[in-house]
Amino acid sequence: MNFADNINRRGFLTLSGGVAAAGLLAACGSPTANQNTGGTGFASLDAVKAAAKGQTVSIVYPNNPGFDSTLKQVLGSAFTAETGVTVKLVGLPSNSYDDVTQRIQTDLTAGQVDDLALIGLQNVRTYADAKLALPLDPFLTLSPGYRDQLYPTFATLGKRSDTTYAIPFCASVLIMYYNADQFARAGLDPANPPRTFSEVRAAAAKLVDAKIARYGAVVPYDSEDIWPHQTFLSSAGGSFMSQDEKSITFDSSTAIANLDFWVQLTKAGHSAPLAAADAQKAFLSGELAMFITSSAQVVSTKKGASFSLKTAKTPIPDGGTLAAPAAGAGIVVLTKDANKQAAAWQVVEALTGKAGSTAQTMASGYLPVNKAAAEDPAGLGKFLNDDPLRAAAASEVPAIVPWYQFPGTNTAEISKALQDAVLAATSGKKTAADALHDAAKQAGSLLPR
């Protein structure tokens, strides 16, 4: 995911969290009556492969960097010769996931749908609750060799209520990019970047007070679904909602303290309430020394940097333990035809298997989801080791957790309330406590009754 992709995916959050969630439910009719089931009728993997032969399936996906080239490389004539499955690639013009959802919603209303789709990992709940995505656990049970290749942490990202509805195709986490040249000029050790909020505060003060950088550290206020603040809160042991999902908890004392850290850093002149586009420009121009954003931007950031660029794990609140909500794409199976489901599983295995994960990672800044691929010393393992900028994201893999999506069809409105709260606080219009309390009250009124 490059920077433009990051911006456009926020549009999908607006659609998928609100309009599309309701739209998918409406298009599906009664979720219970239209539940997508299958896979249990196959006694063995051989039976799955036999049923798949001769099938043609379609997969719809956004025009994200690397997606088109990876799908063409992995699902071409060699794949068809090996599996007997022909894949129709439905690449959309836009690089945002909202067009995928719009297409699915429109097709469902017309009584048809593509067989597979690449959706945002943060939107698995929408497709699961609409009973549109096929539960994939029966296929995983029949494919232990493949299943065991996946990182255990990634395997949780496509789950909803202990049922697997999506297999991650690629993933990204929050990391910190920093200007090593500015660190050295400020007397900071580029080999030991800040790990905690307190260390960020100290480093930012040195960088700005010495006029080496205009801004010390920035987290974009418009990050999708307030991704950084979910990461910080999770790492501090907090959550967006109570475990029973009956009450909002993103205005807890822990959450307030986390947001107030950025408020105070801004008041001190060491940070600023910048949108993602402005923060990216500031970092590449040398105005910003530490930029906390998606690991998937590593390729585009490396190309744009004219200084010694380094990356590190995202800093977290003092005393916390990193919990890293993952963004990225997941593959869902939408067809209800058993033979096409078998063929779709061949596609899933190919795209997220060793070869597919290698191709996708090399074409983008995303993390590989396949452990066997990542550890291959002659292939992707060497590629990753030769690019130290990817090490920070890789080191966060054990800490990956699913991205939280609010229940109901008003996720977009709740996310917007949170985003507005962050901006109101960091721009000085409200205190962190007032901003989050007001957002929590608004969110509470938008939850399912």
N, C-alpha and C positions, 0 to 999 in steps of 0.2 A: 504494500500500500504506500504510494507516494503521497506528497502533501495534498495534491488535488483530490486524491481518492479519500483522504481523511476528511476533507471538507464535505465532499458529496455524501459520505456515509451518514453524516448527521441528518441529511434529508431523509434517508431511509428510516432513521430512528423516529422521525416525526410521523412518517407514514405507517411503519410497522407497529409502533407502539400504540397508535390510536386508530387512525382511519383503516389501515390494513387489517389490524386485528379484528375489528368489527366487520370489515368487509369480507375477510376470509371466512369468518363464522357464518355470515349471511350467505356467502356464495356456496358454502358447504351444506347449507340447510341445517338439519338437526345433526350436531356433532356426533351424538351417539349412533344415530342411524347410519351416518356416513363415515364411521371410523375406518381408517385405512389399516387393514390387518393383512398378514401374510407371512410367509417364511416357515411357518410351523408345519406345512405340508410336505416339506422336503426331508427325507430321512438321512441324507448324507450330502457332503459337498459334491460328490460325483453326480448326484441327482440334480443338484442346482445347476451344475455345468451342462448337463444334458438338456435340461429345460431351457437354458439360455441360448443354445445353438439355434441359429437361424433368425433370432429376434433382432429387431431394429428399435432402438430407444433414443429418445432425445434428451438433451441436457441444456437447460437455460442458465445463463450466467452473465454477470456484468462485465464490461470491458475494462477490467482492472489490469494493471501492468502485470504481465507474465501469465495471466490466466489463459488467454487465447493460445499463446505459443505452447504452453504446457499441455493443454487439452489436445491440441493438434499433434503434438509429439507423442503423447502417451496413448491416445485413442485412435490412431490412424490405421493403416492397412495391416501392420504387423499385429496389432491388437485383434483386429477382425480375423486374421488368419489363425491366431492362436485360440481364440474363444468362440468364433462363429457369430459374434455379436457385432452389429454395425451401429455406430453412434452418429446421430445427427446433432451437430453442434449448433446451438442457438445463441450466438453471441449478440448481446444487445448493444446499441450504439453508446449508451451512457455508461459511465464507470461508477454508478451508484447502485446500491441494491434495491432502491425503491422501484426501479423499472422492472426488476425481476418479480417483485410482489404484485405490481400493477398487472403484469402479463398473466401471472397465475390467477389473480382475482378475476380478470376479464375472461380468461379461458374457462374457469370454473363456472362462471355464469352462463357461458355458451355450451357447457356440457363436455368440455375437453380440457386436457392439461398436459404439459410436458411430463416426461417420465421421471426426470431428476432435476434438481436445481441446486445452485450454489447460493446459500443465504448467509446473512450475518450471524455469527455465533451468538451474539447478544439477543438474537430474535428467535432462538429455538423454541422458547416457551410459546410464542405466538402460533407457530406451526403445530406444536404438540397440542396446545389447548383447542385448536381448531380441528383436531383429529385428522389433519391433512397429511402429516408426515408418517411414513411407515415405521413401526417399531422394528429396530434392526437386531435386537438381541438374538433371535433365532439363527440368523445368519452368522453372527459373531460366534455363537456356540458351535456351529458347524465348521468354523474356520479358525481353530486355535493357533495354527502357525502364523496366520496373518494377525490375529488379535494380539498375540504376544509381542509383535513388532512395534505396536503403538506405545508411546509413552503413557504410563498409567494416569498421569495428571491430565493429559490431553483427552483421554478416554471419557473423562467426566464432563467435558465441555458440551457434549451433545445430548446430555441426559436431562430428563425431566421426571421427577418422582421415581427415580431408579430405573427408568426405561430409556434406552438409547434411541433417539430420534434422528440424530445427525452424527456423521463422522467428520472430525475436523479435517479440512483440506489444507489450511495454513493458519498460523496464529501469530499474534504480536502481543507484546507486553509494554508497560510503561518503563522507560529507561531515561537516564540523564545523558545528554550530549554536552560536552564542555570544551572550551577553547584552552588547550594546553599551553599555548604561547602566553596567553593572558595570566594563567595560573603562575607560570614561572616568573613573569614580570612582577606579580604581586607578592612573590615570596612564598607561594603555596606549592606544595609538592604535587605535580601532575600525576604521579604514580599512586597518590592516595587522595582521591576525590572525596567530597563529603558523603557520609553514609546516613547521617541523621539530620533532623531539622536544625538542631543546635549547630552542627558543623556547617550546614548551609548558611545559617545566619552569620557565622564568623567569617566564612569565605566570601560571602557577598559583600560584607562590610569592607573587607580589605580591597576587593576588586573595585568597588565604587568609590570609596573614600580616597583611593590613590588615583582616581580618574582614569583607570585602565579600561573600565567598561562603564557604560551608562547605566546598565541594569545588571545586577548580580545574578539573580535567578528568577525565572518566570515559568509559571504553569498557565497555559492559555485558559481564560475563563470560559471559553466556548467549546472546550473539549467535549466530545460526544458523550452524552449521558453522564457528564461530570465524572468521566473515567478516572482522572487523577485522584479526585476526592473520595471516590469509592475505594481506590487502592490504598490511600492513606488511612481511611476509616477502618477498612478490613485489617490492615497491618497493625492498627492500634487495638484490635479486638472488638471493634464496633460493627454495626450493620446498618443498612438502610431501613429495614423493617424488623419487627419482632419475629421470632421463629414461627409463630402461628400466623403471621402475616395479617394480624388484626390491627396493628398500630405502627405508625411511623416512628423510626428511631434515629433518623439522620439529623435530628436536632439535639442529640444527647450531649452531655458535658464534654465527652471525648471529641465528638464531631465539631462542637463549637471551638474547642481548643485548637483543633487542627486548622480550621478555617482562620481563626484569629492569628495563627502564626503568619499566614500570608498577608493578612491585614496589617499586622505590625511591621512586617518586612517592607511592605509598600509605604507605610507611613514614614519609615526611616529612610526612604528614598533608595532602597536596595532592590526593589522589585517594582512591578507595574501591572495594572489590569489590562493585559494585551490579548487581543484575539489571536487565534492560531496563525493567521496569515501575517500579521504584524510581528508576532514573536519569531516566526521563521525568518523573516527579512532581517529583523534586528540581530538574530544570532549569526546569520551568514555574513552580515556586514561588519560584525565585530562590536556592535553596540551591546549585545547580550552575551554574558560569559557562560551561563548554565541554562540549558533549555530542556525541560522535562516534557517528553512527548513519546509518541509511539516508536517502538523498535523497528517497525516496518519502514520507517523513513530513512533508514541507514544508507541505502543506496543513493537516493536523491540528495541527502545531506552531504554525503561524502563528495559527490560531484560538485556541489555548490560551495564547499568550504575552501577558502584560500589560506587557511591556517592549519596548525597541527590539531586535528580533530581527534577526540577520544570519547569513549562512552563508558558508562558505569551503571550499576544497579540504581534504580530510583531511590533517592533518599526517603526515609520514612520517619514517623514520629519517634522521639526518643523513647527507648524502652520497648518498642514494638518488635514484631516479627513479620517479615515480609509476607504478604498474601497478594498475589498478582492476578487480578482479573484479566482474562485473555480476550482480545478482540481477534477478528479474522473471519474466515469463511468456513462454513460447514456444508457437507453434501447431504441432502435429504432425498429420499425416494418417494415420489408422489403417485406413481401408477398403482392401480388396484389389481391389475392383471398379474396372476401368479408367475407366468412365464417371463413377462417383462420385468417383474421384480427380481427374478433370478438373473436376468441379463443385467439389470441395474446393479446388482451386487458385484458382478464382474467389473463394472465400471468403477464402483467405489473402491474395490481392492486395487485396481490398477492405478487410480489417481493418488491413493494414499499409501500404497505399497512402497517398496524401496525405490524403484525406478521413478515413480510418480512424485514422491516426496523430494527426491534428488533434483528432478527437473524443475519443480516449483520453487524450491529454495534458491537454486542458482539463478532463476529468472527474476527474483524479487528480494526484498529485505525481510521477508517473513521467516519465522522459525520453521524448521522441519517438524512434522508430526510423527515421523517414523524413526524410531530409535535405531533400528538396524541400519538405516540409511545414514543417519547422523554419525554413527560410529564406524562407518566403513573407511578405513585408512587410505584406501586407494581411490575413493570417490568423494562423496560429500564431506566425509570427515576431514580430508585434506583441504578441501575448499574452505570449510569453516575455520580450520586452524590457521589458514593463510590470511584470513581477514579478521584481525583482532577487534575490529569495531563490532563484530557480531557476538563477541564473547559475553558481553554484559547481559544481553537477552537470553543467551543460552544458559547462563548461570541462574536465571530466575525460573527455569523450567520446573524444578522441584516444588516451587512455591505457587505454581499456577492454580487458580480456582475459577469456577464459572462466573461469568459476568451476570450480575443480578438484574433481572427484569421485573418491574412491578407488576402485580396481578391486575387483571381487568383490561379494559380497552382504552384507558386514559394514561398510559405510560408516557406518551409524548408530552402531555400537559404537565405531568409530575416532573419529568426531566427538565422541562422548560422552567418550572418553578425553582428547581434547584440551581439551574444555570443563572437565573435572574438573581437568586440569593447570593451566589458567589460574586457576581459582578457588583451588586449593591454594597456588599461588605468591603470588597477590595477597592472600590472606587470611593469609599467613605460616606456613602449615602445612609448606611445603616451599620449598627454594630454586628459582629458575627452572630451573636446570640439572637438579636431581633430578626436578622435576615433569615436564619435557619428556622426559628420558631414560626415566622410568618409563612415560610415555604411549607413547613410541616402541617400547618393548619389548612393551607390550600390543598396539599396533597391528600390529607385525610378526607376531605370532602369529595375527592375524585376516586376513592377506592370503591370496589364492588360492595354492595350492601347485602 
